[in-house]
Amino acid sequence: NKAADGYEIQYTLKKNLTGGKIAPAKKANSSIMLKNLSSGKQYYVRVRAYIQKGKTKYYSAWSGAGKVKIK
């Protein structure tokens, strides 16, 4: 989304995505390093964009969840 000021990536071990951690990303095509992930586990990941107006952030809906298996 070209209008977005940034993105948030949520990741968790739970399929229903509750209690997940959120990591910021500045651009849609940027990569980020997530630390302290458990080897051999499957994580569920989703993304949302935001626009910032002053001190307030306006968020898009979360994307559909994807699965990532850590080697």
C-alpha positions as CSV (number, residue, x, y, z in Angstrom):
1,N,0.0,0.0,0.0
2,K,1.7,3.2,-1.2
3,A,-0.3,5.3,1.3
4,A,0.9,3.3,4.3
5,D,3.5,4.8,6.7
6,G,4.5,1.4,8.1
7,Y,3.5,-2.2,8.8
8,E,3.1,-4.5,11.7
9,I,3.9,-8.2,11.6
10,Q,2.2,-10.5,14.2
11,Y,3.7,-13.9,14.9
12,T,2.7,-16.7,17.3
13,L,2.7,-20.4,17.8
14,K,-1.0,-20.4,18.3
15,K,-3.2,-21.1,15.3
16,N,-5.9,-18.7,16.5
17,L,-3.2,-15.9,16.6
18,T,-3.9,-14.9,20.2
19,G,-1.2,-13.6,22.4
20,G,1.2,-13.0,19.5
21,K,4.2,-10.7,19.4
22,I,4.2,-7.7,17.0
23,A,7.2,-6.5,15.1
24,P,7.3,-3.2,13.1
25,A,8.4,-2.9,9.5
26,K,8.9,0.4,7.6
27,K,8.3,-0.8,4.0
28,A,6.2,-3.5,2.4
29,N,9.1,-5.2,0.7
30,S,11.5,-4.9,3.6
31,S,12.8,-7.9,5.5
32,I,13.0,-8.0,9.3
33,M,14.9,-10.3,11.6
34,L,12.8,-12.0,14.3
35,K,14.9,-13.3,17.2
36,N,14.4,-16.0,19.7
37,L,12.2,-18.2,17.6
38,S,12.1,-21.9,18.5
39,S,13.8,-24.2,16.0
40,G,11.5,-26.9,14.5
41,K,8.3,-25.1,15.4
42,Q,5.6,-23.8,13.1
43,Y,4.7,-20.1,13.5
44,Y,1.5,-18.3,12.3
45,V,2.1,-14.9,10.8
46,R,-0.1,-12.0,9.6
47,V,0.5,-8.4,8.5
48,R,-1.4,-5.1,8.7
49,A,-0.6,-1.6,7.4
50,Y,-1.0,1.7,9.2
51,I,-1.2,5.4,8.5
52,Q,-0.1,7.9,11.1
53,K,-1.9,11.2,11.5
54,G,-0.2,13.2,14.3
55,K,0.1,10.8,17.3
56,T,-2.7,8.6,16.2
57,K,-2.2,5.4,14.1
58,Y,-5.0,4.1,11.8
59,Y,-4.7,0.4,11.1
60,S,-6.0,-1.7,8.2
61,A,-7.5,-5.1,8.8
62,W,-5.1,-8.0,9.4
63,S,-4.1,-10.1,6.4
64,G,-4.9,-13.7,6.2
65,A,-2.6,-15.9,8.3
66,G,0.4,-17.7,6.8
67,K,2.4,-20.6,8.2
68,V,6.2,-20.5,8.6
69,K,8.3,-23.5,9.8
70,I,11.6,-22.6,11.5
71,K,14.5,-24.8,10.5
